[in-house]
Amino acid sequence: MDGKKVILSGIQPSGALTLGSYIGAIKNWVELSEEYECYYCIVDLHAITVRQDPATLRRNTLTQLAQYIAAGLDPNKNVLFVQSHVPAHTQLAWALNCFTMFGELGRMTQFKEKSVKNPENINAGLFTYPVLMAADILVYQADLVPVGDDQKQHLEITRDIAQRFNAAHGDTFKIPEPFIPKIGARIMDLQEPENKMSKSEISAGRVCVGDRPEDIMRAFKRAVTDSGSEIRFDPEAKPGISNLMQIYAVCANKTLAEVESEFSGSGYGAFKTAVGEAVVETLRPIREESERLLGDRAYLEKICADGAARAARTADKTVRRVYKKLGFVAV
Ligand code: TRP
């Protein structure tokens, strides 16, 4: 377009957007919009690899779009869209399926984990999930893909698929790089600080962007810490406190060293209250603005339609090139 590098990322609308997604993803996305040509989507096609209630999925999708905008993603500076609105994703996914090996999909950690969690629904979509993700990325010729470290393996397979296609048909796809933010890449559950804060599973240790202040405060006051009393960053020995420190550092815009000195000598209770208050103030404007936007359904639908049209302009070009290389007759 104008020579800027391309970024693509997406979040599933499989549940409420969490503080983890805000800090680990969206907040960083906002900062990237100046420098890059950014495509940010809501990956509803991925969400149905696990059973979804249709009404809930529809509500979560619109809420997530409103929260993207309320969190600072300007629809004029970024292409914001819903994955199912851009048919090129599924078109490319089919072609890429034929360049992806059964064995490599079987090695995907996320597939193995989800199969254990949903033994009654190990469907083919769950198995080929990484191929659709590869299509999401490659269809925009993305240079960089901001993801959490749990998605690194999916980025690797995306690169392998792209290289395999390029080797067979000549240079077609840009080979994308993962872009893993230094801070806040992994916000953990407040009750089980060994586990990532989950979007799809409700837990007392999860905080969502749309939560009320009193619920946020309760979650932080009950956060699991350790038997010590020192506020020090040490994710191995003090996973709970370290997670709270990361959250506070981002919400209060301080370094971890500043957080350590600010709370040296204060107890865990006072610290947890301070973190809760910082989160409440960070999320309050986002919740209020997203609630206002959700009241304006026509506006959100227009954003969806515009985003899909802009996304399709880029994505359709890639699909046309791929189809031609494969030998499909053009009409
Ligand atoms: N698999 C990602 C996750 O669960 C979501 C996703 C789908 C994605 N397509 C993507 C992320 C493309 C980055 C780029 O977090």
Residues whose N, C-alpha, C, O or C-beta is under 5 A from the ligand:
A	BS01	LIG	L8 S9 G10 I11 Q12 V43 H46 M133 D136 P146
